[in-house]
């Protein structure tokens, strides 16, 4: 809806379609309804970490997640990457992103995921919420069972979300 040209619409659509295709390829290669979270993330960020330059640093344990969880995370990462390229840290040559996830076992196992942009332009909170932000908020909220925290900090955009690991893991 927000595309101003046919070319931009085609580019945005092609990017989302490629992110979805990458996840389905990973699920197919894994042979079922589950996929490695690390594989999903690597497939999603690899186009932006090329020629020996790492613009998106990823750190976290490998987990086997459901196909639906992998797809949701890939599409949300695609939206975050797109926004970082247009407006955030990836729009500057020295900017980068830290993508971290971890599992805490404090009674209930919980997965936490965070996206932190560093070295980009000063961030201003937008006057309206675009499709990508609405999608990420809704999709991650549904997947994790809690609404993600989105912070438009002057020194860099940040997103964090956590929820029950059982909601994301593949059913054994």
QUIURSUL-V381759 format. One line per field, one symbol per residue. ss: DSSP state (a for helix, b for strand, c for the rest). phi: phi as a letter, one per 20 degrees, with the letter a starting at -180 (. if undefined). psi: psi as a letter, one per 40 degrees, with the letter a starting at -180 (. if undefined). A space follows every 50 residues. Layout:
ss->???
phi->???
psi->???
This chain:
ss->cccccaaaaaaaaaaaaaaaaaaaaaaaaacccbbbaaaaaaaaaaaacc cccccbbbbccccbbbaaaaaaaaaaaaaaaaaaaaccaaaccccbbbbb bbbbbcccbbbbbbbbbbccccccccccccaaaaaaaaaaaaaaccccbb bbbccbbbbbbbbbaaacbccc
phi->.efecfffffffffffffffffffffffffnrecbffffgfgffegfdcc lmddecedbrffcedfgffffffffffgfffgffffcdgfedfefbcddc bbddddndfcedccccecnefgedfffceeggffffgffffffenbffed cefgeqfccbbbagfffdfffe
psi->deheiddddddddddddddddddddddddefaeiihddddddddedeegi fehhehhhhiihihiiddddddddddddddddddddeadeeideiiihhi iihhggchhhhhhihhhheaihhhhidihidddddddddddddeeihihh hgideiiihiiiihddddiih.
